[in-house]
Amino acid sequence: MEITLIICGSIILISFFAAGFDFLTKRRNKIDEETKIKVIELEKKVSILESIIDERDNKMSQLENNVSFVTKLIEKQN
């Protein structure tokens, strides 16, 4: 009778441990998936901001070239 209780008790304990570790693993994976989604969203936002900065840099470069050209024209006329 005691051996039966020991065997049944150990089977129940093993089942609880397995269920507990399964729960913890799924919870960790869920957090990892949420974090991955947030990272992907942030990467998209960063790429958009980088493209905006590139456009501004190009416009500034064009303006600097135009100002340089106008300055040279003014110097030649004087």
Secondary structure, 3 states (H helix, E strand, C coil): CHHHHHHHHHHHHHHHHHHHHHHHHHHHHHHHHHHHHHHHHHHHHHHHHHHHHHHHHHHHHHHHHHHHHHHHHHHHHC
